[in-house]
Amino acid sequence: ALKPMCWAYLPEYNVIQLTNWRQYWKFFEEGILDIKDIPKGTKLTDKDQIIKEACDKNKTVVAKEKIKEFLASLHYPLYHLDFETFDTGVPIFDKSKPYQKIPFQYSLHIQQKDGTVKHFEFLAEGEADPRPLLLENLKNQIGKMGDVIVFNKSFEITVLTKLAEDFPEHKDWINEVLKRIVDLADPFKNFYYYNPKQKGQYSIKKVLPSLTGNGYSDLEINNGGDASTQFFYSNIEHELKNVAEIRENLLKYCCLDTEGMVWIINELKNLIK
């Protein structure tokens, strides 16, 4: 809560949103706070040039050819996958370590080339280790062909890699899935699409509303930290008693993460028409 207060004096599109921190602190020290006030002819990195152009013109910058290449590289059906996890200092399950991220939920939207979409989801119940059942379900739902789409792949890769280590009976299948992962964050990390509303960020929380107009603000649970805490204190610790309500909110939140990825793919297709 302190951060927004401390930075409240900054203009909406300010130099802290640039990617080159050495340069943005230099601007900051020189008293240049608004991106629009960066002197013409200042040498910026390619990404920061895109941010400046988007802010100056107050419009989205789109690299159509790059987006076209990214979309052409995809192998259907697309399996849009998102996990929710919790971790504890003291392990509570066999085959786990301190602070290991334990997946208790996933959402999976399967998108065919013709645009049809099917949704599957899993949310653990009770105090038992959620991973064996989660793995059994996921194994039955992810087919053998097609890309597995995630947003910011390091998280899903870490979760899956640990699952393969801890449950070696699923190792071969998980390793095949790992080879098929495609990061939907890449076009945004590489600034093939940039909307000033993203304010220099490319998380799904910023990209989804910028690109599709849909966001997380109406949800009771709208971030991974809350999802983790609410699951833990309702299912494992039993401190929260509104378990049914929490389950419903968890399902809505995780579902939006993968449905949002379907919308992002569809919007990217629209951009290159």
C-alpha positions in Angstrom: 0.0 0.0 0.0 2.9 2.4 0.6 4.3 2.1 -2.9 1.3 3.7 -4.7 1.4 6.5 -2.1 5.1 7.1 -2.5 4.9 7.2 -6.3 1.5 9.1 -6.5 3.2 12.3 -7.7 4.5 10.6 -10.9 2.6 11.2 -14.2 0.5 8.3 -15.5 3.1 7.3 -18.2 6.4 7.9 -16.4 10.0 7.0 -17.0 10.0 4.2 -14.4 7.9 2.2 -16.9 10.8 1.9 -19.3 12.8 -1.3 -19.5 16.3 0.1 -19.2 16.6 0.9 -15.5 20.0 2.6 -15.8 18.5 5.1 -18.3 15.3 5.6 -16.5 17.1 6.5 -13.2 19.2 8.9 -15.2 16.0 10.6 -16.5 14.6 10.6 -13.0 17.7 12.3 -11.6 17.5 14.9 -14.4 13.9 15.7 -13.4 12.5 14.1 -16.6 9.5 12.2 -15.2 7.0 12.0 -18.0 7.8 9.7 -21.0 6.5 12.4 -23.3 9.2 14.8 -21.9 12.1 12.6 -23.0 14.1 14.9 -25.4 13.7 14.1 -29.1 16.7 12.2 -30.5 17.5 10.5 -27.2 18.9 7.1 -27.9 16.6 4.4 -26.4 16.6 0.6 -26.5 14.2 -0.8 -29.1 11.7 -1.8 -26.4 11.8 1.6 -24.8 11.5 3.3 -28.2 8.2 1.3 -28.6 7.0 2.4 -25.2 7.8 6.1 -26.0 6.1 5.9 -29.4 3.0 4.3 -27.8 2.8 7.0 -25.1 3.6 9.9 -27.5 0.8 8.9 -29.9 -1.4 7.5 -27.2 -2.0 4.4 -29.3 -1.1 0.7 -29.5 2.1 -0.3 -31.4 1.8 -3.6 -33.3 4.4 -5.5 -35.2 2.0 -7.4 -37.5 4.6 -9.6 -39.3 6.1 -10.8 -36.0 2.7 -11.6 -34.6 1.9 -13.4 -37.8 5.1 -15.5 -37.5 4.3 -16.4 -33.9 0.7 -17.5 -34.7 1.9 -19.5 -37.7 4.3 -21.4 -35.5 1.6 -22.8 -33.2 0.5 -26.5 -33.4 -3.2 -27.2 -32.8 -5.0 -28.2 -30.7 -3.7 -25.6 -28.2 -3.8 -26.7 -24.5 -4.0 -23.5 -22.5 -2.8 -24.4 -19.0 -2.5 -22.6 -15.7 -1.7 -23.9 -12.2 -2.4 -22.5 -8.7 0.0 -23.5 -6.0 0.7 -23.1 -2.3 3.9 -23.6 -0.3 4.8 -24.0 3.3 8.1 -23.6 5.3 7.6 -27.0 6.9 6.6 -29.6 4.3 3.2 -31.2 5.0 3.3 -34.0 2.4 5.7 -36.8 1.6 7.8 -36.2 -1.5 8.0 -32.4 -0.9 10.6 -29.9 0.4 10.4 -26.6 2.3 8.7 -23.9 0.3 8.1 -26.2 -2.7 5.2 -25.0 -4.8 2.5 -27.7 -4.5 -0.1 -27.5 -7.3 -3.7 -27.8 -6.0 -5.6 -26.5 -9.0 -5.4 -26.2 -12.7 -7.6 -24.8 -15.5 -7.3 -26.2 -19.1 -8.9 -24.7 -22.2 -8.4 -26.8 -25.3 -8.7 -24.7 -28.5 -9.1 -26.3 -31.9 -8.0 -24.6 -35.1 -11.6 -24.0 -36.1 -12.1 -22.0 -32.9 -14.0 -24.5 -30.8 -13.0 -24.6 -27.2 -13.5 -27.1 -24.4 -12.8 -26.4 -20.7 -11.5 -28.8 -18.0 -10.6 -27.9 -14.5 -9.3 -29.5 -11.3 -9.5 -28.2 -7.7 -8.4 -30.4 -4.8 -10.6 -31.1 -1.8 -9.6 -31.8 1.7 -6.2 -32.2 3.3 -4.7 -35.0 1.2 -1.7 -34.3 -1.1 -3.5 -32.9 -4.2 -0.8 -33.9 -6.7 -1.5 -37.6 -7.5 -5.2 -36.9 -8.4 -4.2 -33.6 -10.2 -1.7 -35.6 -12.3 -4.2 -38.4 -13.2 -6.8 -35.9 -14.3 -4.3 -33.8 -16.4 -2.9 -36.9 -18.0 -6.3 -37.9 -19.3 -7.1 -34.4 -20.6 -3.9 -33.3 -22.4 -3.7 -35.2 -25.8 -0.5 -36.4 -27.4 -0.4 -33.7 -30.1 -0.6 -29.9 -29.9 1.2 -27.1 -28.1 0.7 -26.5 -24.3 0.2 -22.8 -24.0 1.2 -21.0 -20.7 1.8 -17.4 -19.8 5.3 -16.8 -18.4 6.5 -20.3 -18.8 9.1 -20.5 -15.9 6.4 -21.1 -13.3 4.6 -23.9 -15.1 7.9 -25.5 -16.1 9.1 -25.5 -12.5 5.9 -27.0 -11.2 5.9 -29.7 -13.9 9.6 -30.5 -13.5 9.1 -31.0 -9.7 6.1 -33.2 -10.4 8.2 -35.4 -12.7 10.9 -35.7 -9.9 8.4 -36.5 -7.1 6.2 -38.8 -9.1 8.5 -40.7 -11.4 5.7 -42.9 -12.7 4.5 -39.9 -14.6 8.0 -38.7 -15.6 7.9 -39.7 -19.3 4.5 -38.1 -19.9 5.5 -34.9 -18.1 8.7 -34.6 -20.1 6.8 -34.9 -23.3 4.5 -32.1 -22.2 7.5 -30.0 -21.2 8.8 -30.2 -24.8 5.5 -28.8 -26.1 5.3 -25.7 -24.0 4.9 -22.4 -25.7 5.0 -19.1 -23.8 2.2 -16.8 -24.8 4.0 -14.0 -23.0 6.7 -14.0 -25.7 5.0 -11.6 -28.2 4.5 -9.2 -25.3 7.9 -9.6 -23.8 9.3 -8.8 -27.2 6.9 -5.9 -27.6 5.3 -7.1 -30.8 2.2 -5.6 -29.2 2.3 -2.7 -26.8 -0.6 -0.7 -25.4 0.3 2.3 -23.2 -2.2 1.0 -20.6 0.3 -1.9 -19.9 2.6 0.7 -18.3 5.8 -1.1 -19.3 4.5 -4.5 -18.0 3.6 -7.7 -19.9 2.0 -9.9 -17.2 -1.4 -11.4 -18.2 -3.0 -9.0 -15.6 -1.8 -6.1 -17.8 -2.0 -7.7 -21.3 -5.5 -9.1 -21.0 -7.4 -5.8 -20.3 -5.2 -3.9 -22.7 -5.8 -6.3 -25.6 -9.4 -7.6 -24.9 -11.0 -5.2 -22.5 -11.6 -8.0 -20.0 -9.9 -8.1 -16.7 -9.7 -9.4 -13.2 -11.2 -6.5 -11.2 -14.7 -8.0 -10.8 -13.4 -11.2 -9.2 -13.4 -11.9 -5.5 -10.1 -13.7 -5.9 -8.0 -12.0 -8.5 -4.4 -12.9 -7.9 -2.3 -16.0 -7.3 -1.3 -15.0 -3.7 -4.9 -14.7 -2.6 -5.8 -18.0 -4.4 -3.0 -19.8 -2.6 -3.9 -18.4 0.9 -7.6 -18.9 0.6 -7.2 -22.5 -0.5 -4.7 -23.3 2.2 -6.8 -21.7 5.1 -10.0 -23.3 3.9 -8.9 -26.8 2.9 -5.7 -27.5 4.8 -6.0 -25.4 8.0 -9.8 -25.1 8.2 -9.6 -21.6 9.6 -11.9 -20.2 6.9 -15.4 -21.8 7.0 -16.9 -20.5 3.7 -15.3 -23.4 1.8 -18.0 -23.6 -0.9 -17.8 -19.9 -1.7 -14.0 -20.0 -1.8 -14.1 -23.0 -4.2 -16.4 -21.1 -6.5 -14.1 -18.0 -6.4 -11.0 -20.1 -7.0 -12.6 -21.8 -10.0 -13.6 -18.5 -11.6 -10.1 -17.0 -11.1 -8.2 -19.9 -12.5 -10.6 -20.3 -15.4 -10.1 -16.6 -16.4 -6.4 -17.2 -16.6 -6.7 -19.8 -19.4 -9.9 -18.4 -21.0 -8.0 -15.2 -21.2 -5.2 -16.9 -23.1 -7.8 -18.1 -25.7 -9.1 -14.5 -26.0 -5.5 -13.3 -26.4 -4.9 -15.7 -29.3 -8.1 -14.7 -30.9 -7.3 -11.0 -30.6 -3.8 -11.5 -32.0 -5.5 -13.2 -35.0 -7.8 -10.2 -35.4 -4.8 -7.8 -35.4 -3.2 -9.4 -38.4 -6.3 -9.6 -40.6 
